[in-house]
C-alpha cells in the first residue's frame, strides 16, 4: 500500500547523511518500495550500500516498539532484489532507550541532534548522547488528557474519524472543543487527512506509536486504582466471580493488561488480574463480600483501574468474559514494564496493528 501523499521533505536530513556518507544519493522510492519514504545509495571501497528510509518526525514521543514492528513487517515483505537492503530511520531526535531498541532490531538511525548508528559492510558509525535542538523543527505540544482520550476512541473505532465532532466527543467523553483541537493537531502532524470523501487517519501505525507513549506518560499514572485480595484458587475462579457479581450489580467491566493478552495470545499469565471498572463500585462492601474480596494496601491479586474512556470496556467477549480492546491491553503491558510484560506486549502488537488497519 503506497504511503500518503504528504511525504516528508528529506532535505533537512541531507547534511547529517552527507557527513557520514559523502556523495550519497538520496531519492524518492519507486513503486516497488512505495511504503518507504526514500532510498539512500552510497558507494565506498568497492561496496554499494542501499538504505530504505523511514522518517518519523515525532519519534521522540512515540512507542519505538510499534515502530520496530512496523519496519520489521515491511522488511519481511521486501522483494528479492531488496532483501539485503538495510533500513534507516531518520528523526529529529532519537532517545537513548529508543536507540537501544533500534540497534537490537538491526535498524540504523540518524537524527538532527547528531546521534547516529550506521552498521553496514565497510561502514560503522556510532554517536550517542547528543541533545535535540532547543527549537524543534515542528514544535508541537505534548498530547494532553483530552487528546489521549479522543485519539483512543479513533483507534478503537476508526469510523469515528469521519463522524461529526459531537459524536466523537460523546464516544470519547471529552468536550467538543477538545475534539476540534485534537483533529487540528493530528492534521498538523500529518496523521489525519481531511478530504472530500471524509476524514481518515493517514498513518495509523504511527498514530498508535504516538498514542501509546502519550497514554503511558500522560494519562495512565493519573487513573484511580484500587487493589483487592480475592480468595480464590485459580484465575478462572476470579474471572467467573467477577462476571457473575458485576453483572448482577449492572456494573460494566473488562479484563485488561496481562489477563486480556493471555486470552488472546496464551503467553503471559501474571499473578495479578487487572480490570477496568468503576473504582467506586468495587469499594462497595456488598460487592466485595460477593467477590469474597477485601481491600489490599499494596499487594493483592485484583487491580481495579478507572476506565480511561467509555470505549475501554467495549472490546470483545470471550466465553462470556469482557476483554478490553487489544490497544489498551497492549498499553497496560507496556505500562507494567517488566520483562515478561514487554514480551507479552510484543506478541500482542501484531493484533493491535491489525485492529488499527481493519
C-alpha positions in Angstrom: 0.0 0.0 0.0 1.6 3.4 -1.0 2.3 5.9 1.6 0.1 9.0 2.0 0.7 11.9 -0.4 2.1 14.1 2.5 5.6 12.6 2.1 8.3 14.1 4.2 11.0 16.5 3.0 14.2 14.6 3.5 16.4 17.6 2.5 16.7 18.6 6.2 18.5 15.3 6.9 20.8 15.6 3.9 23.7 17.3 5.9 23.8 14.6 8.5 23.7 11.9 5.8 26.5 13.5 3.8 28.6 13.8 7.0 28.9 10.0 7.3 28.2 9.0 3.7 29.7 11.7 1.4 28.1 12.0 -2.0 25.3 9.6 -1.0 22.4 9.5 -3.5 19.0 10.3 -1.8 15.9 9.8 -3.9 12.2 9.1 -3.7 11.3 5.4 -3.7 9.9 3.8 -6.8 6.5 2.0 -6.8 8.0 -1.3 -5.6 9.3 0.5 -2.4 6.5 2.9 -2.0 5.9 2.0 1.6 9.2 3.7 2.5 10.0 7.4 2.5 13.2 7.3 0.4 16.2 5.3 -0.7 19.8 6.2 0.1 22.6 4.6 -2.1 26.2 5.0 -1.2 29.3 3.6 -2.9 32.6 3.3 -1.0 35.6 1.0 -1.1 34.0 -1.1 -3.9 30.8 -1.7 -1.9 27.4 -0.4 -2.6 25.2 0.2 0.5 21.5 0.8 0.0 19.3 2.0 2.8 15.5 2.1 2.8 14.5 5.2 4.6 11.7 5.7 7.2 11.2 9.3 8.5 9.5 9.7 11.9 9.2 13.4 12.7 7.5 12.7 16.1 9.6 9.7 17.2 10.7 11.3 20.4 7.3 10.8 22.0 6.4 7.6 20.2 6.5 3.9 21.3 9.5 2.6 19.5 8.2 -1.0 19.9 5.4 -0.2 17.4 7.9 1.4 15.0 10.2 -1.6 15.1 7.2 -4.0 14.5 6.1 -1.8 11.6 9.5 -1.8 10.0 10.1 -5.5 10.5 6.9 -6.2 8.7 8.0 -4.0 5.8 11.4 -5.6 5.7 9.9 -9.1 5.7 7.8 -8.2 2.7 10.7 -6.9 0.5 11.0 -8.4 -2.9 14.2 -10.5 -3.6 16.2 -7.6 -5.2 15.9 -5.6 -2.0 16.1 -8.5 0.5 19.6 -7.4 1.5 18.8 -3.7 1.9 19.2 -2.1 5.3 16.6 0.1 7.0 17.5 3.6 8.1 15.3 5.6 10.4 15.5 9.4 10.3 14.1 11.6 13.1 14.7 15.0 14.8 15.8 13.2 17.9 16.3 9.5 18.9 16.1 9.0 22.7 18.7 6.6 24.3 16.1 4.0 25.1 14.8 4.1 21.6 18.3 3.9 20.2 18.9 0.7 22.1 15.7 -0.9 20.8 16.5 0.1 17.2 20.1 -1.3 17.4 18.7 -4.5 18.9 16.4 -4.8 15.9 19.3 -4.0 13.4 17.6 -0.8 12.3 20.2 2.0 11.7 19.3 5.6 12.5 20.4 9.2 12.2 18.9 12.3 14.0 19.3 16.0 13.7 20.9 16.3 17.1 23.9 14.3 15.8 23.2 10.9 17.2 23.8 8.1 14.7 24.2 4.3 14.3 25.2 3.0 10.9 26.5 -0.5 10.5 27.0 -2.0 7.1 29.8 -3.6 5.1 32.7 -1.1 5.2 30.8 1.4 7.4 30.4 1.7 11.1 29.3 4.9 12.9 28.0 5.2 16.4 27.4 8.5 18.2 25.1 8.8 21.2 24.2 11.3 24.0 23.6 14.3 21.8 20.7 16.5 22.9 18.0 17.7 20.5 17.9 21.3 19.2 16.4 23.9 21.5 13.9 24.8 18.9 12.4 21.7 17.2 11.6 22.0 13.6 7.9 21.2 14.3 7.2 22.5 17.8 4.1 20.6 18.8 2.9 20.3 22.3 2.9 17.0 24.3 -0.5 15.3 24.0 -2.8 16.1 26.9 -5.5 14.0 28.6 -8.4 15.1 26.2 -6.2 14.4 23.2 -5.3 10.9 24.5 -9.0 10.0 25.1 -10.1 11.3 21.7 -7.4 9.5 19.8 -8.0 6.4 21.8 -11.6 6.4 20.6 -10.5 6.9 17.0 -8.0 4.0 17.2 -10.6 1.7 18.8 -13.3 2.7 16.3 -11.7 4.1 13.2 -15.0 5.2 11.7 -15.3 7.9 14.4 -12.7 9.9 12.5 -15.4 10.6 9.9 -18.2 11.4 12.2 -19.3 14.8 13.3 -17.2 16.2 16.2 -20.1 15.9 18.6 -20.3 12.2 18.1 -16.6 11.7 18.7 -16.8 13.9 21.7 -19.6 11.8 23.2 -17.8 8.5 22.5 -14.5 9.8 23.9 -16.2 11.6 26.9 -14.4 14.9 26.1 -15.5 18.4 25.4 -16.4 19.4 21.8 -13.6 21.9 21.7 -11.1 19.2 22.7 -12.1 17.2 19.7 -11.6 20.2 17.4 -8.1 20.9 18.9 -7.2 17.2 18.6 -8.2 17.0 15.0 -6.2 20.1 14.2 -3.2 18.7 16.0 -3.4 15.4 14.0 -3.7 17.3 10.8 -0.6 19.4 11.7 1.3 16.2 12.5 0.4 14.8 9.1 -1.6 11.9 10.8 -5.1 13.0 9.6 -6.2 13.7 6.1 -9.4 15.8 5.5 -10.6 15.1 2.0 -13.9 15.4 0.1 -14.8 11.8 0.9 -14.2 12.4 4.6 -11.5 12.4 7.2 -9.2 9.5 7.7 -6.1 8.6 9.6 -3.1 8.9 7.3 -0.7 6.6 9.2 -2.5 4.5 11.8 0.6 2.7 12.9 2.5 6.0 13.6 -0.6 7.2 15.5 -0.6 4.1 17.6 3.0 4.6 18.5 2.4 8.2 19.4 -0.7 7.4 21.4 0.8 4.6 23.5 3.6 6.7 24.7 1.2 9.6 25.5 -1.1 7.2 27.4 1.8 5.7 29.4 3.2 9.1 30.3 0.2 11.4 30.4 -2.9 9.5 31.4 -2.3 6.1 32.9 -0.4 7.4 36.0 -3.5 9.6 36.8 -6.1 6.9 36.7 -7.5 5.9 40.0 -6.7 2.3 41.2 -7.8 0.0 44.0 -6.3 -3.3 45.0 -8.2 -6.2 46.4 -7.3 -9.7 47.6 -9.8 -12.2 46.2 -10.0 -15.5 47.9 -9.8 -17.9 45.0 -7.8 -21.0 44.0 -7.3 -20.0 40.3 -7.6 -17.2 37.8 -10.7 -18.8 36.2 -12.5 -18.6 39.6 -11.7 -14.9 39.9 -12.9 -14.3 36.3 -16.2 -16.2 36.8 -16.9 -14.4 40.1 -16.3 -11.0 38.5 -18.5 -11.9 35.6 -21.4 -13.1 37.9 -21.2 -10.4 40.6 -20.7 -7.3 38.4 -23.4 -8.5 36.0 -25.7 -8.9 39.0 -25.0 -5.3 40.0 -25.2 -3.9 36.5 -21.5 -2.7 36.6 -19.5 -2.5 33.3 -16.1 -4.1 33.4 -13.4 -5.6 31.2 -10.2 -7.7 31.7 -7.2 -5.7 30.6 -3.4 -6.0 30.7 -1.9 -9.4 31.1 -5.1 -11.4 31.5 -6.7 -9.9 28.4 -3.5 -10.5 26.5 -3.3 -14.1 27.8 -6.8 -14.8 26.5 -5.6 -13.5 23.1 -2.1 -15.0 22.8 -1.9 -17.6 25.6 1.6 -16.5 26.6 1.9 -14.5 29.8 -0.1 -15.1 33.0 0.5 -12.5 35.7 -0.2 -13.1 39.4 -2.4 -10.0 39.4 -5.6 -9.7 37.5 -6.2 -6.2 36.0 -9.7 -4.9 35.1 -11.2 -1.7 34.0 -14.3 -1.0 36.2 -15.8 1.9 38.2 -13.4 2.1 41.2 -16.2 3.3 43.5 -18.3 0.3 42.7 -15.6 -2.1 43.7 -15.3 -0.2 47.0 -18.9 -1.3 47.8 -18.9 -3.7 50.7 -21.7 -5.8 49.3 -19.8 -6.3 46.0 -16.6 -7.1 47.9 -18.5 -9.8 50.0 -19.9 -11.3 46.9 -16.5 -11.4 45.3 -15.0 -12.9 48.6 -12.6 -10.0 48.5 -11.1 -7.5 50.9 -9.1 -4.3 50.3 -5.3 -4.7 49.9 -3.0 -1.9 50.7 -0.1 -2.8 48.4 -0.2 -6.4 47.4 -3.4 -8.1 46.0 -4.5 -10.3 43.2 -7.0 -7.9 41.7 -6.2 -4.4 40.5 -9.2 -2.3 39.6 -8.3 0.6 37.2 -10.5 3.6 36.4 -11.6 3.2 32.8 -9.6 5.7 30.6 -12.7 6.2 28.5 -16.2 4.8 27.7 -14.8 2.5 24.9 -12.2 0.9 27.3 -14.9 -1.6 28.1 -16.2 -2.0 24.6 -13.9 -4.8 23.5 -14.7 -8.4 22.5 -16.4 -11.0 24.7 -14.5 -14.3 25.1 -16.5 -17.1 26.6 -18.7 -14.6 28.4 -15.7 -12.6 29.7 -15.4 -8.9 28.7 -12.0 -8.1 27.3 -10.7 -4.6 26.8 -9.6 -3.6 23.3 -6.2 -5.0 22.3 -4.9 -1.5 22.1 -5.5 -0.9 25.8 -4.3 -4.4 26.9 -1.1 -3.7 25.0 -0.7 -0.2 26.6 -1.2 -1.7 30.1 1.5 -4.3 29.4 3.9 -1.5 28.3 3.0 0.5 31.4 3.7 -2.6 33.6 7.1 -2.6 32.0 8.5 -5.9 33.4 10.5 -8.2 31.1 7.6 -10.7 30.7 5.0 -8.0 30.3 7.1 -6.4 27.5 7.5 -9.8 25.8 3.7 -10.3 26.0 3.2 -6.8 24.6 5.4 -7.7 21.6 3.3 -10.8 20.9 0.1 -8.8 21.2 1.3 -6.0 19.0 0.5 -7.6 15.6 -3.1 -7.9 16.7 -3.1 -4.3 17.8 -1.8 -3.2 14.4 -4.3 -5.4 12.6 -7.1 -3.9 14.7 -6.0 -0.4 13.7 -5.8 -1.4 10.0 -9.1 -3.1 9.8 
